[in-house]
Amino acid sequence: MQVDPAWTDYNGHFNMAYYNVLFDRAVDELYELLGIGQDYVTSARRSCFTAEVHLRYLRELHAGDPVRVSIQLLAHDAKRLHYIEQMHHAVEGWLSATSENMALHVDLQSRKVAAFRPPRRSGCKPAQPAHPPWPNRPAAAPPTPCPPAT
């Protein structure tokens, strides 16, 4: 992806509001890979809503800068996904921002949180991470699984 010149502010850098636009576009791709993308929303009438975001701005981006977003699924349960995204300058490789998110799976008819329908999460294995945590993740407590769904 690339920073659109219209997304810059009077400080001459990528405006904070638009980081979420690029992070959101990347998570749409993740949802497609997990089988909970647009086709799932249309057929199952269920979707994921972002409930919480922790965004860190680490280094400025400017108009025209190419970016790459990586996503790591940290935990999940029957009704939630917890993941972190990293936005890097796509050519120079440095980290610009991170976005840690909690998404809730919602029944679009009742507008209430609902369990995923099998086999949507079949590719997710909470007991065995796909790869070690990123070195850029804050060194506080390691990620913990979501509490049991009620």
C-alpha positions as CSV (number, residue, x, y, z in Angstrom):
1,M,0.0,0.0,0.0
2,Q,1.0,3.6,-0.2
3,V,0.4,6.8,1.8
4,D,-2.1,8.9,-0.2
5,P,-1.0,12.6,-0.4
6,A,-4.6,13.6,0.7
7,W,-3.9,11.8,4.0
8,T,-1.1,14.1,5.1
9,D,-1.7,17.0,7.6
10,Y,-0.4,20.5,8.0
11,N,2.6,19.0,9.9
12,G,3.7,17.4,6.6
13,H,3.3,13.8,7.6
14,F,0.8,10.9,7.5
15,N,-2.2,12.0,9.6
16,M,-2.9,9.8,12.6
17,A,-6.5,9.0,11.5
18,Y,-5.4,7.3,8.3
19,Y,-3.1,4.8,9.9
20,N,-6.3,3.0,10.8
21,V,-7.4,3.0,7.2
22,L,-4.3,1.1,6.1
23,F,-4.4,-1.2,9.2
24,D,-8.1,-1.9,8.4
25,R,-7.4,-2.8,4.8
26,A,-4.8,-5.3,5.9
27,V,-7.1,-6.9,8.5
28,D,-9.7,-7.4,5.7
29,E,-7.1,-9.5,3.9
30,L,-6.6,-11.6,7.1
31,Y,-10.3,-12.1,7.5
32,E,-10.5,-13.4,3.9
33,L,-7.6,-15.9,4.7
34,L,-9.5,-17.0,7.8
35,G,-12.7,-17.6,5.9
36,I,-14.6,-14.7,7.6
37,G,-14.4,-12.1,4.8
38,Q,-17.0,-10.6,2.6
39,D,-18.5,-13.9,1.4
40,Y,-18.9,-15.1,5.0
41,V,-20.6,-11.8,6.0
42,T,-23.0,-12.1,3.2
43,S,-23.9,-15.8,3.6
44,A,-23.7,-16.2,7.4
45,R,-24.9,-12.6,8.4
46,R,-22.0,-12.5,10.9
47,S,-18.9,-10.3,11.0
48,C,-16.1,-9.1,13.2
49,F,-16.3,-5.7,14.9
50,T,-13.3,-4.0,16.4
51,A,-13.9,-3.6,20.1
52,E,-10.5,-2.2,21.2
53,V,-7.4,-0.7,19.6
54,H,-4.0,0.2,21.0
55,L,-2.1,2.2,18.4
56,R,1.5,3.3,18.7
57,Y,3.1,5.8,16.3
58,L,6.8,5.1,16.2
59,R,8.2,6.9,13.1
60,E,6.8,9.4,10.6
61,L,5.5,8.4,7.2
62,H,5.0,10.9,4.4
63,A,3.0,11.3,1.2
64,G,3.9,8.6,-1.3
65,D,5.7,6.3,1.1
66,P,5.1,2.7,0.4
67,V,4.0,0.6,3.4
68,R,3.6,-3.1,4.3
69,V,1.4,-4.3,7.1
70,S,2.1,-7.6,8.9
71,I,-0.4,-9.3,11.2
72,Q,0.1,-11.8,14.0
73,L,-2.8,-13.6,15.6
74,L,-2.1,-13.5,19.3
75,A,-5.1,-15.4,20.7
76,H,-8.7,-16.3,19.9
77,D,-11.7,-18.0,21.4
78,A,-15.2,-18.8,20.3
79,K,-16.2,-15.1,20.0
80,R,-13.0,-13.1,19.8
81,L,-9.8,-12.5,17.9
82,H,-6.8,-10.7,19.5
83,Y,-4.1,-9.7,17.0
84,I,-1.3,-7.2,16.4
85,E,-0.4,-5.4,13.2
86,Q,2.9,-3.8,12.3
87,M,3.3,-1.1,9.6
88,H,6.7,-0.9,8.0
89,H,8.2,1.3,5.3
90,A,8.0,-1.2,2.4
91,V,11.4,-0.2,0.9
92,E,13.5,0.8,3.9
93,G,12.0,-1.7,6.3
94,W,11.8,0.4,9.4
95,L,8.8,0.1,11.7
96,S,6.4,3.1,11.6
97,A,3.4,2.0,13.8
98,T,1.8,-0.9,15.6
99,S,-1.9,-1.6,16.2
100,E,-3.0,-4.2,18.8
101,N,-6.7,-5.1,18.4
102,M,-9.5,-7.1,20.0
103,A,-12.3,-8.0,17.5
104,L,-15.7,-9.5,18.5
105,H,-17.6,-11.8,16.3
106,V,-21.1,-10.4,15.9
107,D,-24.5,-11.8,14.6
108,L,-25.6,-9.0,12.2
109,Q,-29.3,-9.7,12.8
110,S,-29.3,-9.6,16.6
111,R,-26.3,-7.1,16.7
112,K,-24.9,-9.2,19.6
113,V,-21.6,-11.1,20.1
114,A,-21.9,-14.7,18.8
115,A,-19.7,-17.7,18.5
116,F,-17.9,-18.4,15.2
117,R,-19.5,-21.1,13.1
118,P,-17.3,-24.1,12.5
119,P,-15.0,-24.5,10.6
120,R,-14.2,-20.8,10.4
121,R,-11.4,-21.0,13.0
122,S,-10.1,-24.4,12.0
123,G,-6.8,-22.9,10.8
124,C,-6.2,-21.2,14.2
125,K,-4.2,-23.2,16.8
126,P,-4.0,-21.3,20.1
127,A,-1.8,-23.8,21.9
128,Q,1.0,-23.6,19.3
129,P,2.1,-20.1,17.9
130,A,2.9,-20.0,14.2
131,H,6.2,-18.2,15.0
132,P,7.9,-16.5,17.9
133,P,6.6,-13.1,19.1
134,W,8.0,-10.2,17.2
135,P,11.0,-8.5,18.7
136,N,9.3,-5.1,18.5
137,R,6.4,-6.0,20.7
138,P,6.7,-4.3,24.1
139,A,8.4,-6.5,26.6
140,A,5.7,-6.4,29.2
141,A,3.7,-9.5,30.0
142,P,3.5,-12.1,27.2
143,P,0.1,-12.2,25.4
144,T,-2.4,-14.3,27.2
145,P,-5.3,-16.2,25.7
146,C,-8.7,-14.6,25.8
147,P,-10.8,-15.5,28.8
148,P,-13.4,-18.2,28.3
149,A,-16.4,-17.0,26.3
150,T,-19.7,-16.7,28.2
